[in-house]
Each structure stands twice: as structure tokens, then as C-alpha cells.
Amino acid sequence: MKHQRTIEFIKETFSTQEFIPLHAPTFGGNEKKYLNECIDSTFVSSVGKFVDQFEQAVADYTGAKQAVVCVNGTNALQIAMIALGVEQDDEVITQALTFIATANAISYLKAAPIFIDVDKETMGLSPKALSDFLDKNADVKNGQCYNKVTGKRIKACIPMHTFGFSCKIDEIAEICNKYCIELIEDSAESLGTFYKGKSLGTFGKIGAISFNGNKIMTTGGGGILITDDENLAKRIKHLTTQAKVPHPWEYTHDAVGYNFRMPNLNAALGLAQLEQLPSFLKKKRTLTEKYRSFFEQDDQIHFKQESENETANYWLNTVILPNRKERDQFLEETNKNGVMTRPIWTLMNKMPMFENCQKDDLTNSQWLEDRVVNIPSSVIL
């Protein structure tokens, strides 16, 4: 078996011969205490002190001025686009190498994704590919960007920070500003990552973060939007609470709203998890260093590391195999022997519902799809 040594190393690192998941949650803080408090208060739905405390705590941690919780990261992206004016038949630029939630959220609004290539070194949206596409295809009229090919408005751009590694988000922000395109960061996987001293999610108008059960910290399910725009945050909070006009007893609504507020129960869990995030990050760096040292000795497998400009959260440790055949062999051997690994996502333009969307050549995206694998990355206690 070609990868037996790697399998044995991972089992030794996690101190078990049992099944090793990709990324399991860790509950070792105030989770039970806060959940009991929440239950005792009877405020278990979307109203309660833990919702407010969690929003403030995330804002403080990321350095954002405002934070608004949502039910999950996907509808966080959806409501971010709605708040910034993305409408039916608009176009939204994103990357083909992403989790499908990014493209799905665009589709919920009956807008169309445009798929642009990524950089090999970041696995995130390439500023050069974005600039080349817009230079060739975009026309700015009256403060709006239009696609010369389709005639439709390009309203927003959603780069995704893959596995918690930052794309060149500052360069992307400059390009979006030049072309009058709203920038929303898909920061679903990147809480705890800082790029050039700033938290990911704070470079765009809005950042969307996920707290799914497999993320670096979890609320069970859930997401949050961060922004420095107070009026935008107020609008998002209003829309996510069914656009209800505040009143002691009357039910009056002034827009089509959404039932997207995170329950107090989930926020209680999230607050306890966020308290432990610095410890999680420290322990994940210890795991990363073990992997780095191990794979240094392997001339066939490249271990992905942070760039000089970032402090990565290393949510999912990542290796790059020589080719697709080697990738598939690695996946088969590890999974058959109780070590959960998974390939990076199939490119969005290969999905039947997105196959007719506009795209560039996606050269780097295809190269990475053929080679990238995630390996077990849970916090080791």
C-alpha cells in the first residue's frame, strides 16, 4: 500500500486506531452551562441575550463594527446580496472552485454566476483573472458595471477564502471598486484567519461566516454577517426578522422579509465556542506543524501552508498530489483504512444547473481539482 506510512502517521498523531473524521467539533468550555442558562430562561428561539452577546463578541473578535447572525452561511450570502441590491437577471462574479453554497445563494435570487479562475497558491479568486475578464468584458455606465457579452448588470463579486486560506483580497477589493462592483467575502471557512493584519470578512462591504458543525467553531448550524456599515447592518437585521416594523403588539411588515435569525440556543453554543477559539487556533497550528514536518520528507506530496501575508486558521489541512490518478489512489487508501480524506470540490461549471454560465478558461481551477485533498484536521485535545 503506497500511502501506509501516511495513514500510520495520522493515526499516531490522533492517538487512535479507530475511524478519524475530517473535522469533528470540540466541546470543552461553557457550552453546557450556557445552553442550560438559555433553556432555563425559556428564550430558546431568535430572541435572547446570547444572540446579542454572540453578535457583539464576533464583531469584537473580527474588528468589524457590526455583526448580524443568520441561520446558516448560505442564507448569510443570500441576504448580503439582497441588502446590496442584487436583483433578478443580475450577474455575480465568483470562482468555479468553491463549495456549491456560493453559487446556490446567487441562484436563489435568480441572478447568474460568472465563474473566474483562482490562483494556484491561494486556491482563491485570482485578481489577475478577474481584472483580465473585466477589462475585456465590462463597461461602466452611470456608476454601474455591465457585461458587454450578455448586456446584464454585474452587480457583485463573491470571492471565497478556500479552507481558511486568504485570497489576495486587497487586490480584489481595488478591482471591484474600479468597476463599481459590490464586494462580498465568502468567509465561511476563514474565521480566525488574518490577512495583512485584518480579519477576513472585513475587506468587502460584507463578510459572511459559517458556523456549521464541521467549521473551526460551531453553533450547530448558523452563520453571521460582518460589516462596518451600521445602516446596512440594521437593514440586514430587519430583513432577517421578517421585515417586521417594531411595535409592542401589532404585526406590520414593510418589505418581503426572511426568517433567517439564529436561535438563542445556537448563539449560546457559539458564544462558548468563540471563547475557546484562540485555544483551537493554537492547537491546530501544533497539528499543522506536525503535518508540515512529516510531508517535508515526501517529494510527491505538497503540504499547503499560509502565505507570508497571512495568519491562517488551518481549518482543513490540505495536500496537493502530483496528478488525479495519484489523488484518487490517496483517497481510496486513506478512506478504506479509517482515515477520512476528501477531494476539493468539483468545479461549479461542471454542475448541470451551472454548465451554461459564463466563465474564463479556469486553468488553475482544473489543475487544483485534479490534485487537492483535505486530511484530518480536528482540534487535538
ZIMOVEN-V70584 format. One record per helix or strand of 2 or more residues. SS is the DSSP state (a for helix, b for strand). FROM is the first residue (numbers start at 0). LEN is the number of residues. If there is no record, write none. Layout:
# ZIMOVEN-V70584
ss=SS from=FROM len=LEN
ss=SS from=FROM len=LEN
This chain:
# ZIMOVEN-V70584
ss=a from=3 len=10
ss=a from=30 len=11
ss=a from=48 len=14
ss=b from=65 len=5
ss=a from=72 len=11
ss=b from=90 len=5
ss=a from=99 len=9
ss=b from=111 len=5
ss=a from=126 len=11
ss=b from=137 len=4
ss=b from=143 len=4
ss=b from=152 len=6
ss=a from=161 len=3
ss=a from=168 len=10
ss=b from=181 len=5
ss=b from=193 len=2
ss=b from=197 len=2
ss=b from=205 len=5
ss=b from=222 len=5
ss=a from=229 len=10
ss=a from=263 len=32
ss=b from=301 len=2
ss=b from=309 len=2
ss=b from=317 len=3
ss=a from=323 len=13
ss=b from=341 len=2
ss=a from=347 len=3
ss=a from=362 len=7
ss=b from=371 len=3
